[in-house]
Amino acid sequence: MINVGKASACLVQTKTGNNLLFDCGTVTGFDVISPYLRNAGINHFEALVISHDNFDHFSCWPAILKNFKVDKVWHNFSELGERFEMTQLDSFCRKAKIPVGGAYLGDQISFHDNLLKGEILHPAKEFHASKNDESIIILLKTSWGEILFP
């Protein structure tokens, strides 16, 4: 977990140096994530997964996509009305030719030639009462264990 206060950002790094970033938010929107990652010698992500479109989970996406090479972005579209910033993210990704995918219950996503596999446990595609109900929950499986990202 990256220390971003009450917000969410988590780095998964394989032994071979492949990286996955799960969420990239801060409550203030001030980017403390990029300097931390740069100091750790990271410059590339196999994927950025945004659990849901609340500011504390994705506010630093502009800095992440500006400062790092990102191969793919995963996020879902909110049934409760897409945030303007998430639409901007999609537009940026289209222009930068970064693929964007959605992930729903039962889907499988993989990173780094299947060394990291994720099973999507939530959400289903039906309507939810809040954006938190729409959060992507992944059970990430590796050769050395499993990690649950709620």
Residue pairs with C-beta under 8 A, 6 or more apart in sequence:
1 9
1 10
2 9
2 10
2 11
2 32
2 33
2 36
2 37
3 32
3 36
4 25
4 26
4 27
4 32
4 33
5 26
5 27
5 28
6 27
6 56
7 23
7 25
7 26
7 27
7 56
7 57
7 59
8 22
8 23
8 25
8 51
8 56
8 57
9 21
9 22
9 23
9 24
9 25
9 26
9 33
9 60
10 21
10 22
10 23
10 149
11 19
11 20
11 21
11 22
11 37
11 40
11 42
12 19
12 20
12 21
12 22
12 116
12 140
12 147
13 19
13 20
13 42
14 112
14 115
14 116
14 142
16 112
16 115
18 46
18 111
18 112
18 115
18 116
19 42
19 44
19 45
19 46
20 45
20 46
20 47
20 48
20 49
20 111
20 116
20 140
21 45
21 47
21 48
21 49
21 64
22 49
22 51
22 138
22 149
23 49
23 50
23 51
23 57
23 58
24 33
24 48
24 50
24 57
24 58
24 59
24 60
24 61
24 64
25 54
25 55
25 56
25 57
25 58
25 59
25 60
26 32
26 33
26 56
26 59
26 60
27 55
27 56
29 55
29 59
29 60
31 60
31 63
33 60
33 63
33 64
34 60
34 63
34 64
34 67
34 68
37 67
37 68
38 67
42 68
43 68
43 69
44 68
44 69
44 70
44 71
45 64
45 68
45 69
45 70
45 71
46 71
46 72
46 111
46 112
46 116
47 70
47 71
47 72
47 73
47 74
47 109
47 111
48 61
48 64
48 65
48 70
48 72
48 73
48 74
49 73
49 74
49 75
49 103
49 118
49 136
49 138
49 149
50 57
50 58
50 61
50 73
50 74
50 75
50 86
50 89
50 136
51 57
51 135
51 136
51 137
51 149
52 75
52 76
52 78
52 131
52 132
52 134
52 135
52 136
53 75
53 78
53 82
53 83
53 85
53 86
53 131
54 131
54 132
55 85
58 75
58 85
58 86
58 89
59 85
61 85
61 89
62 92
64 70
65 89
65 92
65 93
65 96
65 98
70 98
71 98
71 99
72 98
72 99
72 100
72 101
73 89
73 93
73 98
73 99
73 100
73 101
74 100
74 101
74 102
74 103
74 109
74 136
75 86
75 89
75 100
75 102
75 103
75 136
76 102
76 103
76 104
76 123
76 134
76 136
77 86
77 102
78 86
78 131
78 134
79 127
79 128
79 134
80 128
80 130
80 131
80 134
89 100
90 100
92 98
93 99
93 100
94 100
101 109
103 109
103 118
103 120
103 136
103 138
104 120
104 123
104 124
104 125
105 120
105 121
105 122
105 123
105 124
105 125
106 120
107 120
108 117
108 118
108 119
108 120
109 117
109 118
109 120
109 138
110 116
110 117
110 118
111 117
111 118
115 142
115 143
116 140
116 141
116 142
117 140
117 141
117 142
118 138
118 139
118 140
118 141
119 138
119 139
119 141
120 136
120 137
120 138
121 137
121 138
121 139
121 148
122 135
122 136
122 137
123 133
123 134
123 135
123 136
123 137
128 134
135 150
136 149
137 148
137 149
137 150
138 148
138 149
139 146
139 147
139 148
139 149
140 146
140 147
140 148
140 149
